[in-house]
Amino acid sequence: MQPRDLFEILTREHIDSVRAFLLASLRDRVAAEDLVQETFLVAWKILERYDRKLPFGPWVRGIAGKLLLNHRRRMGRSRVHFLDEEVLMRIDDGFREFATLHGDTFDEKLDALRDCLGNLSGPQRESIKLHYEHGMHCKQIAEKLGIGFEAVKKHLQRGRAMLQRCLRSKLPEGEVA
């Protein structure tokens, strides 16, 4: 297989996970999309360094993480909300765990996640949506939903635990590494 063909396949397979990683890390859709494009451009330029024996997802997310940190240095902490390197590593660990779940494509795994989201209580689902889709912090969520800060933290904690259990039951072959 030619390097260009391999790269096209790997890009199609991993672009959504790289985008999700950057959005979870940056929460600025325009900047995240710019970084997605830059990530795959850099990956193409250094494709000869990619060891085909290793998974492509962590390699390309590593590139995205480095570009994100460079973006952070250029923009300065005061202008854009960023997560620190430890949080980026935990987000990447979550993507690695997600990648071990059974399912041929990222979309199949997302469909399972959407089904599991439907099983959450209204406050849990709304808290998770506001936190992960809209980038809101617990204090902001509490104000929006008219509930206490600690209640939001519990909704997020219990919701994440329920999602993990649900995903494991829906995707039984996906043992977490």
QUIBELHU-V20825 format. One record per residue. N is the residue number from 0. SS is DSSP state (H for helix, E for strand, - for the rest). PHI is phi in radians with two decimals (none if undefined). PSI is psi in whole degrees, 0 to 359 (999 if undefined). Layout:
[[N,SS,PHI,PSI] [N,SS,PHI,PSI]]
This chain:
[[0,-,none,137] [1,-,-1.26,148] [2,H,-0.97,323] [3,H,-1.13,317] [4,H,-1.11,316] [5,H,-1.04,314] [6,H,-1.10,319] [7,H,-1.08,318] [8,H,-1.14,312] [9,H,-1.13,323] [10,H,-1.11,311] [11,H,-1.04,322] [12,H,-1.27,329] [13,H,-2.01,355] [14,H,-1.10,322] [15,H,-1.18,322] [16,H,-1.23,324] [17,H,-1.14,317] [18,H,-1.06,315] [19,H,-1.11,318] [20,H,-1.02,313] [21,H,-1.20,320] [22,H,-1.15,322] [23,H,-1.16,331] [24,H,-1.55,328] [25,H,-1.95,319] [26,-,1.12,25] [27,-,-2.19,104] [28,H,-1.02,318] [29,H,-1.17,311] [30,H,-1.11,321] [31,H,-1.11,317] [32,H,-1.15,321] [33,H,-1.06,318] [34,H,-1.22,328] [35,H,-1.06,311] [36,H,-1.08,316] [37,H,-1.14,323] [38,H,-1.02,312] [39,H,-1.30,334] [40,H,-1.16,313] [41,H,-1.10,316] [42,H,-1.02,319] [43,H,-1.09,317] [44,H,-1.16,329] [45,-,-1.97,22] [46,H,-0.96,328] [47,H,-1.13,341] [48,H,-1.43,344] [49,-,-1.24,126] [50,-,-1.54,111] [51,-,-1.11,348] [52,-,-1.36,344] [53,-,-1.81,155] [54,-,-1.11,140] [55,H,-1.29,322] [56,H,-0.93,305] [57,H,-1.08,325] [58,H,-1.12,311] [59,H,-1.26,327] [60,H,-1.20,330] [61,H,-1.09,318] [62,H,-1.09,314] [63,H,-1.05,319] [64,H,-1.10,319] [65,H,-1.16,319] [66,H,-1.13,323] [67,H,-1.10,316] [68,H,-1.14,323] [69,H,-1.10,318] [70,H,-1.04,318] [71,H,-1.05,315] [72,H,-1.12,320] [73,H,-1.15,318] [74,H,-1.44,332] [75,-,1.44,148] [76,-,-1.12,331] [77,-,-1.30,338] [78,-,-1.60,333] [79,-,-2.39,143] [80,-,-1.37,125] [81,-,-2.26,161] [82,-,-1.79,154] [83,-,-1.38,173] [84,H,-1.07,323] [85,H,-1.10,318] [86,H,-1.15,320] [87,H,-1.02,319] [88,H,-1.14,320] [89,H,-1.17,322] [90,H,-1.09,315] [91,H,-1.10,321] [92,H,-1.05,321] [93,H,-1.09,320] [94,H,-1.16,322] [95,H,-1.08,316] [96,H,-1.12,316] [97,H,-1.05,322] [98,H,-1.17,338] [99,H,-1.41,348] [100,-,-1.20,144] [101,-,-1.13,140] [102,-,2.58,132] [103,-,-1.28,332] [104,-,-2.33,162] [105,H,-1.03,321] [106,H,-1.09,321] [107,H,-1.12,320] [108,H,-1.18,321] [109,H,-1.14,323] [110,H,-1.06,318] [111,H,-1.11,318] [112,H,-1.09,317] [113,H,-1.08,319] [114,H,-1.06,316] [115,H,-1.16,323] [116,H,-1.03,325] [117,H,-1.12,339] [118,-,-1.48,349] [119,-,-1.34,158] [120,-,-1.18,160] [121,H,-0.94,310] [122,H,-1.12,323] [123,H,-1.14,312] [124,H,-1.08,316] [125,H,-1.16,319] [126,H,-1.10,316] [127,H,-1.14,317] [128,H,-1.08,313] [129,H,-1.14,323] [130,H,-1.29,311] [131,H,-1.57,328] [132,H,-1.55,326] [133,-,-1.92,358] [134,-,1.19,24] [135,-,-1.45,148] [136,-,-1.54,164] [137,H,-0.95,318] [138,H,-1.09,317] [139,H,-1.13,319] [140,H,-1.11,316] [141,H,-1.02,316] [142,H,-1.12,316] [143,H,-1.12,318] [144,H,-1.54,351] [145,-,1.23,34] [146,-,-2.23,172] [147,-,-1.31,156] [148,H,-0.99,313] [149,H,-1.13,325] [150,H,-1.12,320] [151,H,-1.09,315] [152,H,-1.03,319] [153,H,-1.17,318] [154,H,-1.04,316] [155,H,-1.16,314] [156,H,-1.09,311] [157,H,-1.22,322] [158,H,-1.09,315] [159,H,-1.09,318] [160,H,-1.11,317] [161,H,-1.14,321] [162,H,-1.09,318] [163,H,-1.11,315] [164,H,-1.09,316] [165,H,-1.09,314] [166,H,-1.08,321] [167,H,-1.15,327] [168,H,-1.35,326] [169,H,-1.35,331] [170,-,-2.15,67] [171,-,-1.10,335] [172,-,-1.39,352] [173,-,-1.57,70] [174,-,-1.07,136] [175,-,-1.34,132] [176,-,-1.28,999]]
